[in-house]
């Protein structure tokens, strides 16, 4: 979810985030064993991999025979790479290998790779949106500030409405940019001037069941880890906000913690602390002023 939020709030590009995530998750894996290959393919296709590959290869191959041969090749490769291809049960004598065996192994691997490519098919065409049942394929209109204000005004006598109004007032007072979301229920990102650029500091989600704001700590942490930690430390001074963080500080600073508006608006001190945290992000020197008070 933190990666999704980073893309939605413009702090990172989709391709950059996806490449980095895949590299961190899978970069240390070799994907040589059939089970590992099947695991990797499962992220891009729901095909029953090895039975389908065996059928594609034909020539009497079965799912088991394909996997067994791959396992034999991998085991030999590992013996060559890690044990200098010596047979420790035969006094460490290096095993024999002929050029024909090497060629056969390479040819086999190429056939299997080609079969995998054939059974999973090409990637979907770029730029063509998925159209679900009842969807005419048209982009949803963004929520306007006026429509969000109307939603907030309708609940102005609740703690949710109180918190939302004060947060929006804070945004206005600091010339923040309001960018409506396209979700089914009212939503928006709020962009403040941070370090000379417009950046999303918090986002508003006025869902019927659980209206929340997300505090966008991850982009701040990526540029200024110390500031992100100071913001979390300030949040922890208020029990309601502290309870919403869920993780240790080193984890929280890399996330987009969601805080229920109903709880945020329950007390003056809770909302005041949140506004002070926002001020700290906008003007880091505000931390000194707050502590002095």
N, C-alpha and C positions, 0 to 999 in steps of 0.2 A: 504494500500500500504506500509506503514511503516513496518508492520509485515512481508510482503512478502520480502521486501528489507533486513530485518534483517536475514531472512533465507537464501536468495540468497548470502548474503555477509559473511555468516558463523559466525555471531555474536550470533546466537541462533539456537537451534534445532527446527525442525518443530513441534514435539510433545510438547515440552516445551512452544513454542509460542502459539500454538493452545489451550492447556489446560489453560494457563494464560488468554488468550483472552476470552474464553468461561466462565471462572470463573468470570472475571470482568464484563462481559456483562449480565450474567444470574444467577450468584450466589445468588442474592438477591430476585429472583423470586421463587414462590412456584410451579407454573405449576399445580395447582389443578383444576381450572375452565376449562371446555371443550375448550373454546376459546384459553386459554393459552397452553393447551396440543397440540392443533392443530398447534399453532404458533411454538412450539418447534419441532414438527415432520416435519414441513415444511422445516427445515434446512437439513434434511437428506432424504426426500422423497417428491415426488410431488403427492402422492396418495390423493384421495378425502377421507379424514380420516373418518369422522363419518358415512357417508352412507356406506362405505366399511366395517367398524367395525360392524355396525348393520347387514349387510348381513352375515358377518362371524359368528356372535352370533346366527343368525337365530331366531327361537322361536317367530316369529312375532315382533321382535324388529324393530324400525325405528330409523333414525338418531336423531329425536327429543326425543324419549323415552329414548335412551341411554344417551343423554346429560342431560335431565331433572333429571334422577336418580343420575347421577354424581353430579349435582348441589345440590340436596337434601342432599347427603352424605357430601359434602363439607360444606354446611351451618350448618349442625348439628355438624360437627367436629369443626367449628369455634366457635359455641356457647359453646361447651364443653371447648375448649382451652382458650377462651377469656372472657366468661361470666359465667363460672361454670355451664353451661347448665341450667340457670334459665330463666323462662318465665316472662319477665317484665310486660306483660299484665295480668298476673295472680298473682300479688303481689310478684313476685320474687320467686315463688315456683320452685324448681328444677324439670325438666321434667323427666318422668320415662323412663327407658331403660331396655330391657331384653337381656339376653345373646344371645338369638336367633337372635335378631336384629343385634347385633354386628357381629355374625358369618355370617349372610346373607350379610352384607355390605362388609366384608372381602372377601367372596366368589365372590361377584359381581365384586369387584375391580380386583381380580385375573383373572377373566374371561375377563374383558375389557383389562387388560394389555396383556394377552395372545393373544387376538384378534388383538391388535395393533401390536404386534410383528409379527404376521402372515401376516398382510396385507402390512407392510412395507418391509418384507423380510429380509434376512441376509445381512450383510455388504458385499461390493465387495471384492473379494480375493486380498490379499496384493501382491505387486510385479508384477502385470500384468498391463502393460501400456495400456492406451486408444489408440486405433488406429482410426484416423479419415479418411474420404474418401481421397484417394490419398496418404495416408501415409503408408509406408511399415513397420512401426513399428521399424525402426532402429533409434538410437539416432543421432541427428545432430552433425556434427563435430564442435569442438570449433574453433573460430576465432584465427588465429595466429597473432603474433606481425607483421610479414611481411605483411600479408593481410591487417591489419589495417593501417600500414604505407603506403601501396599503396593507400588506400582510402584517407588518409589524404594528401598525396602528390598530388593527382589529384585535390584537392581543396585548394592547398597551397596558392593561390593568393587571397583567400577570408578570411573574418574575422573569419569564422568557422575554416578554415584550420590553420590560424595563432594561434588561441587559442589552438587548439588540439595539434599542434606541440610544443608549449611552455609547455603545461601540460605534455606531454610525455617526453620532455627533462628534466623537473623537476623530474619526476619519475626516469629517468635514473641516474640523478645526485645524487639521494638519494638511489640508489640500491633497488628501489621498484620492487616488483614482479608483472609481467603482467600476468593476467589470462583471456584468451579469453572467451567470452560468447558463447551461442549456439543459439541466436536469428537469425531471418532471415536476419537481417542487422547487420553490424559490431558493436560489443559491447565488453566490457571488464571491469573487476574489477582491480583496481590498489592497491596493498598491500604494505604498508610501515611498517618499524619496529616502533611499538608504544608500549612503556612500555615493551620492551623485547620480543614482539610477532609480527608476521606478521598479520596485520589487514587491511581490505579494507578501505581506506580513501576516495576515490572517484571512481566513475564508469563512463564509457564512452559509449554513445549510439549514433552511427552515422547513425541515421535514415534519410531517404531522406527528409522528411517533416519538422522535427524539431530536429536537432542534439543537444544533451544536455550532460552535466555531472550532476551527482547527488553527492552532498557533504554528506558523510555518518556521520551525526552528532549524530544520535541515539546511536550507539555503544560507542561513546566517552562520551556522556551524561550519559550513564548507569554506566560508570566507574569513570568519573570525571566531574560532573555537572558544576563546576566552569570553567573548560577549555572550555567546549562547549559554555558556555555563553560568554566567552572572544572572542571566534571565531566568534560568531554571532555579537558581538559588533564591531569587526573589519570589518566584511562584511557590516555593516550598515554605515560605513564611506564613502562608495562608492555608489552613487545613483542607478546605474544599478543593483548592487548586492542587495542593500536594497529592491528594487522593486520586486526582484525575491523571497523574503522570504515569503510574503503573510500573515504570521501570527505573533502574538505577540511572543516575545522571549521565553517565557515559553513553547510555543507550538513548535516553530521552532527547538529548541534544541533536541526535541524528534523525529524529522523527517529526511527525506532525500531530502532536497530541490533540485529541478531541475533548472539548470541555462543554458539558451540557449547559445551555443558556439558562434553563430553569434553576440550576444550582448556582450559576454565576450571578444571577440577579436576586438571590435570596437575601443577601446582606450587603450593606454599603461597603464594608471592608473588603469583601471578595471582589466586587467590581472595581473598587479603587486600586486594589493590588494589581489586577489585570491591566488597567490603564497605565499604571506605573511601569509595568513590564513593557508595554508597547512604547512608552516614552523612552525607556532605556535603550530599546532597539533603534529608535529614531535619533536619539541624542544620548549616546553612551555616558556622557558626563552627568546626565540626570541622576545616575545612581548616587552620586555624592550628595545632590540636593535632597533626594528622598531619604537617605540615611541621616542627613542633618536634621530633617524634620522629625 
